[in-house]
């Protein structure tokens, strides 16, 4: 039982490390670049408003 708990703990630490970029770039960051933000036209003109629920 102790071996199972240690293996589970090690797996959790590994997955956490992969998600936070301990072993390179996180998978969620692949393909993203800060330069993309500077190429957006009128990014400040974007407004987000709450939507309305439609009755079904």
mmCIF file as Biopython writes it, N, C-alpha, C and O atoms, coordinates in Angstrom:
data_model
#
loop_
_atom_site.group_PDB
_atom_site.id
_atom_site.type_symbol
_atom_site.label_atom_id
_atom_site.label_alt_id
_atom_site.label_comp_id
_atom_site.label_asym_id
_atom_site.label_entity_id
_atom_site.label_seq_id
_atom_site.pdbx_PDB_ins_code
_atom_site.Cartn_x
_atom_site.Cartn_y
_atom_site.Cartn_z
_atom_site.occupancy
_atom_site.B_iso_or_equiv
_atom_site.auth_seq_id
_atom_site.auth_asym_id
_atom_site.pdbx_PDB_model_num
ATOM 1   N N  . UNK A ? 1  ? 0.818   -1.183 0.000   1.0 0.0 1  A 1 
ATOM 2   C CA . UNK A ? 1  ? 0.000   0.000  0.000   1.0 0.0 1  A 1 
ATOM 3   C C  . UNK A ? 1  ? 0.872   1.262  0.000   1.0 0.0 1  A 1 
ATOM 4   O O  . UNK A ? 1  ? 0.535   2.259  -0.638  1.0 0.0 1  A 1 
ATOM 5   N N  . UNK A ? 2  ? 1.994   1.205  0.722   1.0 0.0 2  A 1 
ATOM 6   C CA . UNK A ? 2  ? 2.896   2.351  0.766   1.0 0.0 2  A 1 
ATOM 7   C C  . UNK A ? 2  ? 3.487   2.629  -0.611  1.0 0.0 2  A 1 
ATOM 8   O O  . UNK A ? 2  ? 3.641   3.784  -1.010  1.0 0.0 2  A 1 
ATOM 9   N N  . UNK A ? 3  ? 3.814   1.568  -1.328  1.0 0.0 3  A 1 
ATOM 10  C CA . UNK A ? 3  ? 4.389   1.721  -2.665  1.0 0.0 3  A 1 
ATOM 11  C C  . UNK A ? 3  ? 3.374   2.365  -3.602  1.0 0.0 3  A 1 
ATOM 12  O O  . UNK A ? 3  ? 3.727   3.227  -4.407  1.0 0.0 3  A 1 
ATOM 13  N N  . UNK A ? 4  ? 2.126   1.951  -3.501  1.0 0.0 4  A 1 
ATOM 14  C CA . UNK A ? 4  ? 1.067   2.521  -4.334  1.0 0.0 4  A 1 
ATOM 15  C C  . UNK A ? 4  ? 0.897   4.012  -4.042  1.0 0.0 4  A 1 
ATOM 16  O O  . UNK A ? 4  ? 0.757   4.808  -4.971  1.0 0.0 4  A 1 
ATOM 17  N N  . UNK A ? 5  ? 0.906   4.391  -2.788  1.0 0.0 5  A 1 
ATOM 18  C CA . UNK A ? 5  ? 0.752   5.805  -2.421  1.0 0.0 5  A 1 
ATOM 19  C C  . UNK A ? 5  ? 1.928   6.628  -2.911  1.0 0.0 5  A 1 
ATOM 20  O O  . UNK A ? 5  ? 1.743   7.741  -3.404  1.0 0.0 5  A 1 
ATOM 21  N N  . UNK A ? 6  ? 3.134   6.098  -2.783  1.0 0.0 6  A 1 
ATOM 22  C CA . UNK A ? 6  ? 4.314   6.817  -3.274  1.0 0.0 6  A 1 
ATOM 23  C C  . UNK A ? 6  ? 4.302   6.947  -4.797  1.0 0.0 6  A 1 
ATOM 24  O O  . UNK A ? 6  ? 4.694   7.982  -5.336  1.0 0.0 6  A 1 
ATOM 25  N N  . UNK A ? 7  ? 3.859   5.914  -5.479  1.0 0.0 7  A 1 
ATOM 26  C CA . UNK A ? 7  ? 3.754   5.970  -6.931  1.0 0.0 7  A 1 
ATOM 27  C C  . UNK A ? 7  ? 2.706   6.987  -7.359  1.0 0.0 7  A 1 
ATOM 28  O O  . UNK A ? 7  ? 2.920   7.732  -8.315  1.0 0.0 7  A 1 
ATOM 29  N N  . UNK A ? 8  ? 1.594   7.025  -6.672  1.0 0.0 8  A 1 
ATOM 30  C CA . UNK A ? 8  ? 0.546   7.998  -6.961  1.0 0.0 8  A 1 
ATOM 31  C C  . UNK A ? 8  ? 1.033   9.423  -6.699  1.0 0.0 8  A 1 
ATOM 32  O O  . UNK A ? 8  ? 0.754   10.325 -7.489  1.0 0.0 8  A 1 
ATOM 33  N N  . UNK A ? 9  ? 1.743   9.629  -5.623  1.0 0.0 9  A 1 
ATOM 34  C CA . UNK A ? 9  ? 2.302   10.944 -5.306  1.0 0.0 9  A 1 
ATOM 35  C C  . UNK A ? 9  ? 3.312   11.378 -6.357  1.0 0.0 9  A 1 
ATOM 36  O O  . UNK A ? 9  ? 3.296   12.527 -6.800  1.0 0.0 9  A 1 
ATOM 37  N N  . UNK A ? 10 ? 4.192   10.463 -6.760  1.0 0.0 10 A 1 
ATOM 38  C CA . UNK A ? 10 ? 5.190   10.783 -7.787  1.0 0.0 10 A 1 
ATOM 39  C C  . UNK A ? 10 ? 4.523   11.120 -9.117  1.0 0.0 10 A 1 
ATOM 40  O O  . UNK A ? 10 ? 4.971   12.025 -9.821  1.0 0.0 10 A 1 
ATOM 41  N N  . UNK A ? 11 ? 3.474   10.413 -9.461  1.0 0.0 11 A 1 
ATOM 42  C CA . UNK A ? 11 ? 2.749   10.690 -10.706 1.0 0.0 11 A 1 
ATOM 43  C C  . UNK A ? 11 ? 2.105   12.070 -10.645 1.0 0.0 11 A 1 
ATOM 44  O O  . UNK A ? 11 ? 2.141   12.810 -11.627 1.0 0.0 11 A 1 
ATOM 45  N N  . UNK A ? 12 ? 1.517   12.425 -9.510  1.0 0.0 12 A 1 
ATOM 46  C CA . UNK A ? 12 ? 0.906   13.740 -9.359  1.0 0.0 12 A 1 
ATOM 47  C C  . UNK A ? 12 ? 1.935   14.854 -9.478  1.0 0.0 12 A 1 
ATOM 48  O O  . UNK A ? 12 ? 1.673   15.874 -10.115 1.0 0.0 12 A 1 
ATOM 49  N N  . UNK A ? 13 ? 3.091   14.670 -8.877  1.0 0.0 13 A 1 
ATOM 50  C CA . UNK A ? 13 ? 4.154   15.681 -8.971  1.0 0.0 13 A 1 
ATOM 51  C C  . UNK A ? 13 ? 4.633   15.804 -10.413 1.0 0.0 13 A 1 
ATOM 52  O O  . UNK A ? 13 ? 4.878   16.914 -10.885 1.0 0.0 13 A 1 
ATOM 53  N N  . UNK A ? 14 ? 4.768   14.702 -11.110 1.0 0.0 14 A 1 
ATOM 54  C CA . UNK A ? 14 ? 5.193   14.723 -12.514 1.0 0.0 14 A 1 
ATOM 55  C C  . UNK A ? 14 ? 4.187   15.465 -13.388 1.0 0.0 14 A 1 
ATOM 56  O O  . UNK A ? 14 ? 4.576   16.306 -14.198 1.0 0.0 14 A 1 
ATOM 57  N N  . UNK A ? 15 ? 2.912   15.168 -13.234 1.0 0.0 15 A 1 
ATOM 58  C CA . UNK A ? 15 ? 1.879   15.827 -14.036 1.0 0.0 15 A 1 
ATOM 59  C C  . UNK A ? 15 ? 1.810   17.313 -13.696 1.0 0.0 15 A 1 
ATOM 60  O O  . UNK A ? 15 ? 1.638   18.145 -14.587 1.0 0.0 15 A 1 
ATOM 61  N N  . UNK A ? 16 ? 1.942   17.650 -12.425 1.0 0.0 16 A 1 
ATOM 62  C CA . UNK A ? 16 ? 1.949   19.054 -12.019 1.0 0.0 16 A 1 
ATOM 63  C C  . UNK A ? 16 ? 3.146   19.778 -12.648 1.0 0.0 16 A 1 
ATOM 64  O O  . UNK A ? 16 ? 3.011   20.899 -13.138 1.0 0.0 16 A 1 
ATOM 65  N N  . UNK A ? 17 ? 4.299   19.138 -12.630 1.0 0.0 17 A 1 
ATOM 66  C CA . UNK A ? 17 ? 5.496   19.733 -13.227 1.0 0.0 17 A 1 
ATOM 67  C C  . UNK A ? 17 ? 5.372   19.917 -14.725 1.0 0.0 17 A 1 
ATOM 68  O O  . UNK A ? 17 ? 5.821   20.930 -15.261 1.0 0.0 17 A 1 
ATOM 69  N N  . UNK A ? 18 ? 4.776   18.964 -15.403 1.0 0.0 18 A 1 
ATOM 70  C CA . UNK A ? 18 ? 4.561   19.099 -16.845 1.0 0.0 18 A 1 
ATOM 71  C C  . UNK A ? 18 ? 3.643   20.277 -17.159 1.0 0.0 18 A 1 
ATOM 72  O O  . UNK A ? 18 ? 3.871   21.010 -18.122 1.0 0.0 18 A 1 
ATOM 73  N N  . UNK A ? 19 ? 2.620   20.453 -16.352 1.0 0.0 19 A 1 
ATOM 74  C CA . UNK A ? 19 ? 1.676   21.538 -16.572 1.0 0.0 19 A 1 
ATOM 75  C C  . UNK A ? 19 ? 2.248   22.908 -16.277 1.0 0.0 19 A 1 
ATOM 76  O O  . UNK A ? 19 ? 1.796   23.904 -16.843 1.0 0.0 19 A 1 
ATOM 77  N N  . UNK A ? 20 ? 3.242   22.974 -15.394 1.0 0.0 20 A 1 
ATOM 78  C CA . UNK A ? 20 ? 3.826   24.257 -15.016 1.0 0.0 20 A 1 
ATOM 79  C C  . UNK A ? 20 ? 5.128   24.564 -15.728 1.0 0.0 20 A 1 
ATOM 80  O O  . UNK A ? 20 ? 5.753   25.589 -15.459 1.0 0.0 20 A 1 
ATOM 81  N N  . UNK A ? 21 ? 5.539   23.703 -16.621 1.0 0.0 21 A 1 
ATOM 82  C CA . UNK A ? 21 ? 6.718   23.991 -17.420 1.0 0.0 21 A 1 
ATOM 83  C C  . UNK A ? 21 ? 8.043   23.656 -16.762 1.0 0.0 21 A 1 
ATOM 84  O O  . UNK A ? 21 ? 9.065   24.236 -17.128 1.0 0.0 21 A 1 
ATOM 85  N N  . UNK A ? 22 ? 8.062   22.745 -15.811 1.0 0.0 22 A 1 
ATOM 86  C CA . UNK A ? 22 ? 9.318   22.359 -15.178 1.0 0.0 22 A 1 
ATOM 87  C C  . UNK A ? 22 ? 10.235  21.622 -16.151 1.0 0.0 22 A 1 
ATOM 88  O O  . UNK A ? 22 ? 11.453  21.620 -15.966 1.0 0.0 22 A 1 
ATOM 89  N N  . UNK A ? 23 ? 9.675   21.006 -17.170 1.0 0.0 23 A 1 
ATOM 90  C CA . UNK A ? 23 ? 10.444  20.197 -18.107 1.0 0.0 23 A 1 
ATOM 91  C C  . UNK A ? 23 ? 10.434  20.801 -19.501 1.0 0.0 23 A 1 
ATOM 92  O O  . UNK A ? 23 ? 10.510  20.066 -20.486 1.0 0.0 23 A 1 
ATOM 93  N N  . UNK A ? 24 ? 10.345  22.106 -19.608 1.0 0.0 24 A 1 
ATOM 94  C CA . UNK A ? 24 ? 10.267  22.782 -20.901 1.0 0.0 24 A 1 
ATOM 95  C C  . UNK A ? 24 ? 8.990   23.601 -20.959 1.0 0.0 24 A 1 
ATOM 96  O O  . UNK A ? 24 ? 8.368   23.862 -19.929 1.0 0.0 24 A 1 
ATOM 97  N N  . UNK A ? 25 ? 8.602   24.003 -22.142 1.0 0.0 25 A 1 
ATOM 98  C CA . UNK A ? 25 ? 7.410   24.816 -22.301 1.0 0.0 25 A 1 
ATOM 99  C C  . UNK A ? 25 ? 6.165   23.986 -22.018 1.0 0.0 25 A 1 
ATOM 100 O O  . UNK A ? 25 ? 6.062   22.849 -22.476 1.0 0.0 25 A 1 
ATOM 101 N N  . UNK A ? 26 ? 5.217   24.544 -21.266 1.0 0.0 26 A 1 
ATOM 102 C CA . UNK A ? 26 ? 3.962   23.823 -21.056 1.0 0.0 26 A 1 
ATOM 103 C C  . UNK A ? 26 ? 3.226   23.630 -22.375 1.0 0.0 26 A 1 
ATOM 104 O O  . UNK A ? 26 ? 3.350   24.451 -23.284 1.0 0.0 26 A 1 
ATOM 105 N N  . UNK A ? 27 ? 2.473   22.564 -22.479 1.0 0.0 27 A 1 
ATOM 106 C CA . UNK A ? 27 ? 1.759   22.271 -23.728 1.0 0.0 27 A 1 
ATOM 107 C C  . UNK A ? 27 ? 0.773   23.370 -24.082 1.0 0.0 27 A 1 
ATOM 108 O O  . UNK A ? 27 ? 0.483   23.574 -25.261 1.0 0.0 27 A 1 
ATOM 109 N N  . UNK A ? 28 ? 0.251   24.083 -23.094 1.0 0.0 28 A 1 
ATOM 110 C CA . UNK A ? 28 ? -0.715  25.138 -23.366 1.0 0.0 28 A 1 
ATOM 111 C C  . UNK A ? 28 ? -0.056  26.367 -23.977 1.0 0.0 28 A 1 
ATOM 112 O O  . UNK A ? 28 ? -0.743  27.211 -24.552 1.0 0.0 28 A 1 
ATOM 113 N N  . UNK A ? 29 ? 1.272   26.483 -23.860 1.0 0.0 29 A 1 
ATOM 114 C CA . UNK A ? 29 ? 1.972   27.654 -24.368 1.0 0.0 29 A 1 
ATOM 115 C C  . UNK A ? 29 ? 2.563   27.441 -25.756 1.0 0.0 29 A 1 
ATOM 116 O O  . UNK A ? 29 ? 3.052   28.396 -26.360 1.0 0.0 29 A 1 
ATOM 117 N N  . UNK A ? 30 ? 2.534   26.226 -26.276 1.0 0.0 30 A 1 
ATOM 118 C CA . UNK A ? 30 ? 3.109   25.956 -27.587 1.0 0.0 30 A 1 
ATOM 119 C C  . UNK A ? 30 ? 2.295   26.694 -28.645 1.0 0.0 30 A 1 
ATOM 120 O O  . UNK A ? 30 ? 1.071   26.570 -28.688 1.0 0.0 30 A 1 
ATOM 121 N N  . UNK A ? 31 ? 2.960   27.445 -29.480 1.0 0.0 31 A 1 
ATOM 122 C CA . UNK A ? 31 ? 2.291   28.164 -30.545 1.0 0.0 31 A 1 
ATOM 123 C C  . UNK A ? 31 ? 1.877   29.571 -30.172 1.0 0.0 31 A 1 
ATOM 124 O O  . UNK A ? 31 ? 1.427   30.325 -31.034 1.0 0.0 31 A 1 
ATOM 125 N N  . UNK A ? 32 ? 2.015   29.942 -28.921 1.0 0.0 32 A 1 
ATOM 126 C CA . UNK A ? 32 ? 1.670   31.290 -28.501 1.0 0.0 32 A 1 
ATOM 127 C C  . UNK A ? 32 ? 2.923   32.153 -28.524 1.0 0.0 32 A 1 
ATOM 128 O O  . UNK A ? 32 ? 4.008   31.689 -28.174 1.0 0.0 32 A 1 
ATOM 129 N N  . UNK A ? 33 ? 2.777   33.376 -28.926 1.0 0.0 33 A 1 
ATOM 130 C CA . UNK A ? 33 ? 3.924   34.277 -28.889 1.0 0.0 33 A 1 
ATOM 131 C C  . UNK A ? 33 ? 3.455   35.671 -28.481 1.0 0.0 33 A 1 
ATOM 132 O O  . UNK A ? 33 ? 2.386   36.113 -28.901 1.0 0.0 33 A 1 
ATOM 133 N N  . UNK A ? 34 ? 4.239   36.358 -27.675 1.0 0.0 34 A 1 
ATOM 134 C CA . UNK A ? 34 ? 3.869   37.707 -27.257 1.0 0.0 34 A 1 
ATOM 135 C C  . UNK A ? 34 ? 3.795   38.679 -28.431 1.0 0.0 34 A 1 
ATOM 136 O O  . UNK A ? 34 ? 3.119   39.704 -28.341 1.0 0.0 34 A 1 
ATOM 137 N N  . UNK A ? 35 ? 4.481   38.372 -29.528 1.0 0.0 35 A 1 
ATOM 138 C CA . UNK A ? 35 ? 4.460   39.256 -30.691 1.0 0.0 35 A 1 
ATOM 139 C C  . UNK A ? 35 ? 3.072   39.303 -31.323 1.0 0.0 35 A 1 
ATOM 140 O O  . UNK A ? 35 ? 2.739   40.275 -32.001 1.0 0.0 35 A 1 
ATOM 141 N N  . UNK A ? 36 ? 2.263   38.273 -31.112 1.0 0.0 36 A 1 
ATOM 142 C CA . UNK A ? 36 ? 0.918   38.262 -31.677 1.0 0.0 36 A 1 
ATOM 143 C C  . UNK A ? 36 ? 0.070   39.394 -31.093 1.0 0.0 36 A 1 
ATOM 144 O O  . UNK A ? 36 ? -0.793  39.942 -31.779 1.0 0.0 36 A 1 
ATOM 145 N N  . UNK A ? 37 ? 0.313   39.744 -29.833 1.0 0.0 37 A 1 
ATOM 146 C CA . UNK A ? 37 ? -0.468  40.799 -29.204 1.0 0.0 37 A 1 
ATOM 147 C C  . UNK A ? 37 ? -0.198  42.154 -29.838 1.0 0.0 37 A 1 
ATOM 148 O O  . UNK A ? 37 ? -1.102  42.982 -29.948 1.0 0.0 37 A 1 
ATOM 149 N N  . UNK A ? 38 ? 1.043   42.384 -30.256 1.0 0.0 38 A 1 
ATOM 150 C CA . UNK A ? 38 ? 1.377   43.682 -30.841 1.0 0.0 38 A 1 
ATOM 151 C C  . UNK A ? 38 ? 0.844   43.822 -32.267 1.0 0.0 38 A 1 
ATOM 152 O O  . UNK A ? 38 ? 0.741   44.937 -32.777 1.0 0.0 38 A 1 
ATOM 153 N N  . UNK A ? 39 ? 0.506   42.709 -32.913 1.0 0.0 39 A 1 
ATOM 154 C CA . UNK A ? 39 ? 0.027   42.780 -34.292 1.0 0.0 39 A 1 
ATOM 155 C C  . UNK A ? 39 ? -1.498  42.915 -34.379 1.0 0.0 39 A 1 
ATOM 156 O O  . UNK A ? 39 ? -2.043  43.021 -35.478 1.0 0.0 39 A 1 
ATOM 157 N N  . UNK A ? 40 ? -2.183  42.912 -33.247 1.0 0.0 40 A 1 
ATOM 158 C CA . UNK A ? 40 ? -3.630  43.045 -33.273 1.0 0.0 40 A 1 
ATOM 159 C C  . UNK A ? 40 ? -4.014  44.491 -33.548 1.0 0.0 40 A 1 
ATOM 160 O O  . UNK A ? 40 ? -3.423  45.414 -32.988 1.0 0.0 40 A 1 
ATOM 161 N N  . UNK A ? 41 ? -4.990  44.682 -34.398 1.0 0.0 41 A 1 
ATOM 162 C CA . UNK A ? 41 ? -5.458  46.018 -34.726 1.0 0.0 41 A 1 
ATOM 163 C C  . UNK A ? 41 ? -6.637  46.382 -33.844 1.0 0.0 41 A 1 
ATOM 164 O O  . UNK A ? 41 ? -7.595  45.617 -33.738 1.0 0.0 41 A 1 
ATOM 165 N N  . UNK A ? 42 ? -6.573  47.525 -33.221 1.0 0.0 42 A 1 
ATOM 166 C CA . UNK A ? 42 ? -7.647  48.035 -32.357 1.0 0.0 42 A 1 
ATOM 167 C C  . UNK A ? 42 ? -8.048  47.054 -31.265 1.0 0.0 42 A 1 
ATOM 168 O O  . UNK A ? 42 ? -9.239  46.845 -31.035 1.0 0.0 42 A 1 
ATOM 169 N N  . UNK A ? 43 ? -7.087  46.452 -30.594 1.0 0.0 43 A 1 
ATOM 170 C CA . UNK A ? 43 ? -7.408  45.505 -29.527 1.0 0.0 43 A 1 
ATOM 171 C C  . UNK A ? 43 ? -8.152  46.201 -28.387 1.0 0.0 43 A 1 
ATOM 172 O O  . UNK A ? 43 ? -8.955  45.567 -27.703 1.0 0.0 43 A 1 
ATOM 173 N N  . UNK A ? 44 ? -7.900  47.485 -28.175 1.0 0.0 44 A 1 
ATOM 174 C CA . UNK A ? 44 ? -8.565  48.216 -27.093 1.0 0.0 44 A 1 
ATOM 175 C C  . UNK A ? 44 ? -10.031 48.482 -27.410 1.0 0.0 44 A 1 
ATOM 176 O O  . UNK A ? 44 ? -10.795 48.806 -26.500 1.0 0.0 44 A 1 
ATOM 177 N N  . UNK A ? 45 ? -10.449 48.357 -28.658 1.0 0.0 45 A 1 
ATOM 178 C CA . UNK A ? 45 ? -11.835 48.620 -29.036 1.0 0.0 45 A 1 
ATOM 179 C C  . UNK A ? 45 ? -12.757 47.433 -28.738 1.0 0.0 45 A 1 
ATOM 180 O O  . UNK A ? 45 ? -13.977 47.560 -28.850 1.0 0.0 45 A 1 
ATOM 181 N N  . UNK A ? 46 ? -12.207 46.313 -28.371 1.0 0.0 46 A 1 
ATOM 182 C CA . UNK A ? 46 ? -13.000 45.126 -28.086 1.0 0.0 46 A 1 
ATOM 183 C C  . UNK A ? 46 ? -13.720 45.293 -26.761 1.0 0.0 46 A 1 
ATOM 184 O O  . UNK A ? 46 ? -13.101 45.634 -25.753 1.0 0.0 46 A 1 
ATOM 185 N N  . UNK A ? 47 ? -15.006 45.057 -26.756 1.0 0.0 47 A 1 
ATOM 186 C CA . UNK A ? 47 ? -15.786 45.103 -25.522 1.0 0.0 47 A 1 
ATOM 187 C C  . UNK A ? 47 ? -16.498 43.774 -25.343 1.0 0.0 47 A 1 
ATOM 188 O O  . UNK A ? 47 ? -16.961 43.155 -26.301 1.0 0.0 47 A 1 
ATOM 189 N N  . UNK A ? 48 ? -16.570 43.356 -24.096 1.0 0.0 48 A 1 
ATOM 190 C CA . UNK A ? 48 ? -17.243 42.095 -23.773 1.0 0.0 48 A 1 
ATOM 191 C C  . UNK A ? 48 ? -18.417 42.432 -22.870 1.0 0.0 48 A 1 
ATOM 192 O O  . UNK A ? 48 ? -18.247 43.101 -21.851 1.0 0.0 48 A 1 
ATOM 193 N N  . UNK A ? 49 ? -19.588 41.980 -23.232 1.0 0.0 49 A 1 
ATOM 194 C CA . UNK A ? 49 ? -20.769 42.241 -22.430 1.0 0.0 49 A 1 
ATOM 195 C C  . UNK A ? 49 ? -21.443 40.912 -22.095 1.0 0.0 49 A 1 
ATOM 196 O O  . UNK A ? 49 ? -21.302 39.936 -22.832 1.0 0.0 49 A 1 
ATOM 197 N N  . UNK A ? 50 ? -22.168 40.880 -20.995 1.0 0.0 50 A 1 
ATOM 198 C CA . UNK A ? 50 ? -22.852 39.629 -20.634 1.0 0.0 50 A 1 
ATOM 199 C C  . UNK A ? 50 ? -23.938 39.303 -21.648 1.0 0.0 50 A 1 
ATOM 200 O O  . UNK A ? 50 ? -24.668 40.186 -22.097 1.0 0.0 50 A 1 
ATOM 201 N N  . UNK A ? 51 ? -24.033 38.057 -21.997 1.0 0.0 51 A 1 
ATOM 202 C CA . UNK A ? 51 ? -25.046 37.634 -22.960 1.0 0.0 51 A 1 
ATOM 203 C C  . UNK A ? 51 ? -26.396 37.447 -22.312 1.0 0.0 51 A 1 
ATOM 204 O O  . UNK A ? 51 ? -26.520 37.468 -21.087 1.0 0.0 51 A 1 
ATOM 205 N N  . UNK A ? 52 ? -27.387 37.268 -23.124 1.0 0.0 52 A 1 
ATOM 206 C CA . UNK A ? 52 ? -28.737 37.027 -22.613 1.0 0.0 52 A 1 
ATOM 207 C C  . UNK A ? 52 ? -29.081 35.565 -22.840 1.0 0.0 52 A 1 
ATOM 208 O O  . UNK A ? 52 ? -28.808 35.004 -23.901 1.0 0.0 52 A 1 
ATOM 209 N N  . UNK A ? 53 ? -29.673 34.970 -21.844 1.0 0.0 53 A 1 
ATOM 210 C CA . UNK A ? 53 ? -30.097 33.576 -21.955 1.0 0.0 53 A 1 
ATOM 211 C C  . UNK A ? 53 ? -31.360 33.495 -22.782 1.0 0.0 53 A 1 
ATOM 212 O O  . UNK A ? 53 ? -32.275 34.304 -22.627 1.0 0.0 53 A 1 
ATOM 213 N N  . UNK A ? 54 ? -31.402 32.521 -23.653 1.0 0.0 54 A 1 
ATOM 214 C CA . UNK A ? 54 ? -32.591 32.325 -24.472 1.0 0.0 54 A 1 
ATOM 215 C C  . UNK A ? 54 ? -33.434 31.215 -23.869 1.0 0.0 54 A 1 
ATOM 216 O O  . UNK A ? 54 ? -32.910 30.187 -23.439 1.0 0.0 54 A 1 
ATOM 217 N N  . UNK A ? 55 ? -34.732 31.427 -23.840 1.0 0.0 55 A 1 
ATOM 218 C CA . UNK A ? 55 ? -35.639 30.398 -23.328 1.0 0.0 55 A 1 
ATOM 219 C C  . UNK A ? 55 ? -35.760 29.289 -24.369 1.0 0.0 55 A 1 
ATOM 220 O O  . UNK A ? 55 ? -35.921 29.551 -25.561 1.0 0.0 55 A 1 
ATOM 221 N N  . UNK A ? 56 ? -35.682 28.076 -23.908 1.0 0.0 56 A 1 
ATOM 222 C CA . UNK A ? 56 ? -35.794 26.949 -24.835 1.0 0.0 56 A 1 
ATOM 223 C C  . UNK A ? 56 ? -37.147 26.332 -24.767 1.0 0.0 56 A 1 
ATOM 224 O O  . UNK A ? 56 ? -37.422 25.367 -25.480 1.0 0.0 56 A 1 
#
